[in-house]
């Protein structure tokens, strides 16, 4: 009786090689995606830590743009309070399992004063969801601007008192 039962079960769980390959492939796609997002999140966390250690304000939340620069800055500085309210408790388990930076792109960077260089702009060049970039009085040159010229979502850029020339402004115009 046991052998008869085992042969019936064995027949039900046999797969053709093509079907098995397809099942493994379909299971691998979401695993690869999660691994990629976790890797991007950890890389983003390193950049965020580096920027905050040098005094920059980095946020995952975009600030609504206003044409008045002072009103925009006031909105930007108050955005952290609103951002804390916007976090959904439904997604807490995701961030506990995969890390705080999982699927939360950096959208805003603000730094005032020297120390922010072309190297930091190069670090930001991979963050395609960055919408606000404020580097005031920084050591940024035309080479640094070239590294961020592909950022199509960048809506607000404040580069006052930097070392950018007319050539760098031409690169910014290509955004």
N, C-alpha and C positions, 0 to 999 in steps of 0.2 A: 504494500500500500504506500509506503514512504517513497519508494522509487518511482511509482506512478505519479505521485504528487510532485516530486522534484522534476520529473521530465516535463510535466505540464507547465510548471513555473518557468523552467529554463526556456521553453518555447515562447513564452510571452515576453521575456526580457531580452530576446536576441534582436540585435539591430543589424542592418546592413551597414557596411563601412561608410557609404555616402551619407546615410542618415545620421550616423554617429558623428561624423566629421561636421555636418551641418549643425547639430546640436551643440557641439563643443565651440564651434565658431560663433554661434549666436550667444552663447554664454560668455564668450571672451570679449565681445564688443562692449557691454556695459562695464565689465571689470576694467578694461583698458581705459574707458572714459573716466571712471572714478579715480583710477591711479593717476591719470593725466591731470585731473582737476586738483587732486591732493598735492601733486608735485607743484603745480602752478601756485596753489595757495601757500605752500611753504616758501617758495621763492619770493612771492609777494610779501610774506611776513618778514623775510630777511630785509627786503628793501624798505619796508615800512619801519622796521626797527632802526635801520641805519639812518633814515631821514629824521625820525623823531629824536634820536640821540643827538643829532646836530641842530635840533631846535625847530624843525619843520612841523607844521600841523598837517596831518594826513587823515583823510576821511573816506569812508565808503559811500558817502551820501552826497549827491550833487546838490548844489544850491541853485534855486531859481534865479535866473539872470535878470537883473534890472539895469537900465541904461545909466542910472546914477551910481557912480563908483562907491560913494560913501554908504549908500543904502545896501549895495551889494556886499561890501565888507561887513557891515553890521549883520546882515542875513547870514553870511558865511560863518561868522564867529558864533552866532546863536544856533547854527545848524546841528551841533553836537547834541544839544538838549533834545531837539526834535527827533534826531536820529535814534536816540535811546528809546524814545517812545515808539518808533516805527518797527523795532525788532519784534518779530512774531514769536511767541512762545511755542508755536507749533513746530518751528524749525530748530529749536534748541538742541534736540537730540542729534540732528545732523551735524551741528557745529561741535558737539561734545565728541562725536565719533570721528569725524574727519578733520577737525580743527576749526578755529575761529575764522580763518581766511577762506574757507571752502565756499566757492561760488559767490564771493563778495568782492567784486572788483574795486580797486582804488579809483575814486572819481575826482578827488580834490587834493591838491598839494599847495601849501602856502609856506613860504620861507622868506624871511626878511633879514638882510645883512649878508656879509661875506661868508664864504665857506661852501656855498652851493655852487658847484662847478659843472663843467661839461660832462664829467663822469656821472654825476647824479642825474643829469638829463638823459644820458645814455641808459641808465638803469630804468628810467621811466618809459623808455621808448617801446617797451613790449606791452605796456598797459594801454591797450587800444580803447578802453572805456573811460579814460581820463577826460573829464569835461572842463575842469577848472585848474589852471596852473598859474600860481602867483610866486614869482621869484624876484624880489625887489632888492636892489643893491647887491646882487650876487655876482660872482665871477664867471658869468656865462658868456660865451663868445659865439661867433657865427658857426663854428663847428658843432657846438652843442645844439643849436637850433636845427641844423641839418639832420640830427639824429631823431628829432620828433616831427619831422615834416609829414610823415605818413599818418599821423593821429587825426583821423577824420571827425571824431566826436568832440574834439577840443573846441569849446565855445568861448571860453573866457581865458585870456592870457594877459598877465600883467608882468612886463619885463622892464619896469622902470629902473633907471640907474644901473644898467648892466653894460657890458662891453660889446654889445651887438652893434654892428655897423649897418650901412645901407644894404650891403650884400645879404646880411642876415635877415633884414626886414623883407627883402625880396623872397627869401626862402619861406618866411612866415606867410607871405601873400599866397603862396602855392597851397596852403592848407585850405 
